[in-house]
Amino acid sequence: MELNGKVAVVTGAASGIGHGLAKRFAAEGAKVVLADIRSDTQLLQSDPIDGRFVRADISTEDGVRALVEDVKTHEGRIDLFASNAGVAFKMDIHSPQKDWDKIVAINQMSHIWVARHVVPDMLARGEGYLLVTASAAGLLNEFGSLGYGVTKHATVGFAEWLGFTYRDQGLRVSVLCPEGVATPMIAESAYLQKDAVTTDDVAEAVVKGLAEERFLITTHPGTLEKFRAKAQDYEGYMARMTEYQRKIRAASGSK
Ligand SMILES: NC(=O)c1ccc[n+]([C@@H]2O[C@H](COP(=O)([O-])OP(=O)(O)OC[C@H]3O[C@@H](n4cnc5c(N)ncnc54)[C@H](O)[C@@H]3O)[C@@H](O)[C@H]2O)c1
């Protein structure tokens, strides 16, 4: 997809990757709608984007529906919907139900609600693009956040399904699977910060991926190598992850 003249909606656009995508889409000539639950981030003030901001809470279907209706009313249509907003926090098997409800709603269900309210118009027009932000944690996994690894795997599976089900009717789907990106989300994760790329790097990979209509968009060459190694030798993957987890525990002083 070429972005010039297209209507592009980006969720999570008040910070991090979403802000980087919105900024780059605007620079490519798209009419950008920035959606976020927060309108008060420092980044929105210090690096304003040529686009319209809509306050939206994508953790409920009503919130997603309201956002889509708002864009249809003001911009007339949606060519590209970047379903990007997400959250990450520590979780394990003992996490309370409210944590599961929150992470499943934002990291997983939001993409399904977006598709439910955006795809029918795209199919009627015979064209349209959904960019879904998952994570390398959706291909590999995540240490320390059970809910993050689970919802990102589900999101990769959802994007695959959407992609192959509607491709013949003109819908295009890409799934973005970054490793570390320097944003507030990884502010407390030393191991992700070590090789983190910038949000500009992510936007560059995305614009290239959209132009090529590529399904899987990654940001680190190692992601695909690790994914291939996992598929070729699942037992070896589990052994490496166990060892890495042991090192993380040892470094943090817990058992
Ligand atoms: N930063 C990384 O290393 C990294 C790596 C892989 C994937 N990701 C994914 O990239 C996406 C963006 O993450 P980021 O690093 O830019 O994080 P971030 O915390 O900088 O930005 C996330 C944005 O989403 C918004 N948001 C949260 N809940 C919302 C809701 N209910 N409704 C609307 N907006 C909401 C926040 O207000 C925030 O502006 C997420 O899906 C994340 O899981 C990030």
The ligand as a MOL file (V3000), in Angstrom:
LIG
                    3D

  0  0  0     0  0            999 V3000
M  V30 BEGIN CTAB
M  V30 COUNTS 44 48 0 0 0
M  V30 BEGIN ATOM
M  V30 1 N 8.2830 -1.3010 23.0280 0
M  V30 2 C 8.5770 -2.5470 22.6980 0
M  V30 3 O 9.7060 -3.0310 22.9390 0
M  V30 4 C 7.5530 -3.4170 22.0170 0
M  V30 5 C 7.9910 -4.6360 21.4620 0
M  V30 6 C 7.0730 -5.4530 20.8210 0
M  V30 7 C 5.7530 -5.0600 20.7060 0
M  V30 8 N 5.3430 -3.8770 21.2630 0 CHG=1
M  V30 9 C 3.9320 -3.5310 21.1160 0
M  V30 10 O 3.8400 -2.2800 20.4640 0
M  V30 11 C 2.6120 -1.6350 20.8280 0
M  V30 12 C 2.9000 -0.2200 21.2870 0
M  V30 13 O 3.7660 -0.2950 22.4150 0
M  V30 14 P 4.7590 0.8720 22.8370 0
M  V30 15 O 6.0600 0.2580 23.1230 0
M  V30 16 O 4.6450 1.9830 21.8810 0 CHG=-1
M  V30 17 O 4.0980 1.2590 24.2470 0
M  V30 18 P 3.7260 2.6680 24.9050 0
M  V30 19 O 3.3660 2.3250 26.3020 0
M  V30 20 O 4.7770 3.6680 24.6340 0
M  V30 21 O 2.4220 3.1110 24.0920 0
M  V30 22 C 1.2200 2.4130 24.2060 0
M  V30 23 C 0.1000 3.3860 23.9700 0
M  V30 24 O -1.1410 2.6620 24.0020 0
M  V30 25 C -2.0930 3.4610 24.6850 0
M  V30 26 N -3.1660 2.6500 25.2550 0
M  V30 27 C -3.0860 1.7660 26.2780 0
M  V30 28 N -4.3110 1.2790 26.5890 0
M  V30 29 C -5.1820 1.8780 25.7270 0
M  V30 30 C -6.5790 1.8160 25.5690 0
M  V30 31 N -7.3420 1.0360 26.3680 0
M  V30 32 N -7.1620 2.5440 24.5930 0
M  V30 33 C -6.3880 3.3500 23.7920 0
M  V30 34 N -5.0670 3.4770 23.9180 0
M  V30 35 C -4.4590 2.7410 24.8750 0
M  V30 36 C -1.2800 4.1510 25.7900 0
M  V30 37 O -1.9530 5.2900 26.3150 0
M  V30 38 C -0.0030 4.4890 25.0440 0
M  V30 39 O -0.0550 5.7660 24.4670 0
M  V30 40 C 1.9850 -2.5150 21.9220 0
M  V30 41 O 1.0070 -3.3570 21.3430 0
M  V30 42 C 3.1620 -3.3460 22.4020 0
M  V30 43 O 2.7720 -4.5670 22.9890 0
M  V30 44 C 6.2190 -3.0480 21.9110 0
M  V30 END ATOM
M  V30 BEGIN BOND
M  V30 1 1 1 2
M  V30 2 2 2 3
M  V30 3 1 2 4
M  V30 4 1 4 5
M  V30 5 2 4 44
M  V30 6 2 5 6
M  V30 7 1 6 7
M  V30 8 2 7 8
M  V30 9 1 8 9
M  V30 10 1 8 44
M  V30 11 1 9 10
M  V30 12 1 9 42
M  V30 13 1 10 11
M  V30 14 1 11 12
M  V30 15 1 11 40
M  V30 16 1 12 13
M  V30 17 1 13 14
M  V30 18 2 14 15
M  V30 19 1 14 16
M  V30 20 1 14 17
M  V30 21 1 17 18
M  V30 22 2 18 19
M  V30 23 1 18 20
M  V30 24 1 18 21
M  V30 25 1 21 22
M  V30 26 1 22 23
M  V30 27 1 23 24
M  V30 28 1 23 38
M  V30 29 1 24 25
M  V30 30 1 25 26
M  V30 31 1 25 36
M  V30 32 1 26 27
M  V30 33 1 26 35
M  V30 34 2 27 28
M  V30 35 1 28 29
M  V30 36 1 29 30
M  V30 37 2 29 35
M  V30 38 1 30 31
M  V30 39 2 30 32
M  V30 40 1 32 33
M  V30 41 2 33 34
M  V30 42 1 34 35
M  V30 43 1 36 37
M  V30 44 1 36 38
M  V30 45 1 38 39
M  V30 46 1 40 41
M  V30 47 1 40 42
M  V30 48 1 42 43
M  V30 END BOND
M  V30 END CTAB
M  END
